[in-house]
Amino acid sequence: MPMMRRRRPLLRAAGAAAVGTAAYSAGKSKGMAAAEQAAPEQAAPPPPSAGMSPAAVQQLKELGQLREQGILTDEEFEQQKQRILAG
């Protein structure tokens, strides 16, 4: 009777697991790369506006009217205007 070689099922399972792990890792890294590329587009903050806010414009108009009516002096107007523009 010839000597039969014993099969090693654990080695086969380990080999299959290694192949499966490699495939999983490769797919995961490709998925992560795609997610990283898409994430900056979604998370990018809107560019800062070049002009003033509508509230600031309205306040400046009101200040101008108060100066025209004589309620504010030119000096007070300039101080308040600088505060609004800084702010």
Secondary structure, DSSP 8 states (H G I E B T S, - for coil): --------HHHHHHHHHHHHHHHHHHHHHHHHHHHHHHHHHHH------SS--HHHHHHHHHHHHHHHTTSS-HHHHHHHHHHHHH-
